[in-house]
Amino acid sequence: MPDDEAPGEWELHSLEDMRWKDNHQCVIKYRSRDIIKSIRWSMQQPVYAEQRIYATQLWLNSDTPPKRLYTEMHTADWWWETQVRRDTPG
């Protein structure tokens, strides 16, 4: 999939109705793309295959007793709890 066709077209948005607009007279403009299309595109890219992580990982340092290291999302408690939840199908 070519990069220019990847996650769809950029959409222009603006934040005009802000509570602090009295102090900030400029309209805030930003661009975004469809997040689902972006994720699907990136998951299909072979160049990212080696960096994808689907399973939880428990990282410990070399101290005695070892201490848990939190460096990436897949090393956090949330990831562990989400992976072992019984109330989700599949």
Secondary structure in CASP SS format (residue, H / E / C, confidence):
PFRMAT SS
TARGET T0000
AUTHOR 0000-0000-0000
METHOD secondary structure of the structure
MODEL  1
M C 1.00
P C 1.00
D H 1.00
D H 1.00
E H 1.00
A C 1.00
P C 1.00
G C 1.00
E C 1.00
W C 1.00
E E 1.00
L E 1.00
H E 1.00
S E 1.00
L E 1.00
E C 1.00
D C 1.00
M C 1.00
R C 1.00
W C 1.00
K C 1.00
D C 1.00
N C 1.00
H C 1.00
Q C 1.00
C C 1.00
V C 1.00
I E 1.00
K E 1.00
Y E 1.00
R E 1.00
S E 1.00
R C 1.00
D C 1.00
I H 1.00
I H 1.00
K H 1.00
S H 1.00
I H 1.00
R H 1.00
W H 1.00
S H 1.00
M H 1.00
Q C 1.00
Q C 1.00
P H 1.00
V H 1.00
Y H 1.00
A H 1.00
E H 1.00
Q H 1.00
R C 1.00
I C 1.00
Y C 1.00
A C 1.00
T C 1.00
Q C 1.00
L C 1.00
W E 1.00
L E 1.00
N C 1.00
S C 1.00
D C 1.00
T C 1.00
P C 1.00
P C 1.00
K C 1.00
R E 1.00
L E 1.00
Y C 1.00
T C 1.00
E C 1.00
M H 1.00
H H 1.00
T H 1.00
A C 1.00
D H 1.00
W H 1.00
W H 1.00
W H 1.00
E H 1.00
T H 1.00
Q H 1.00
V C 1.00
R C 1.00
R C 1.00
D C 1.00
T C 1.00
P C 1.00
G C 1.00
END
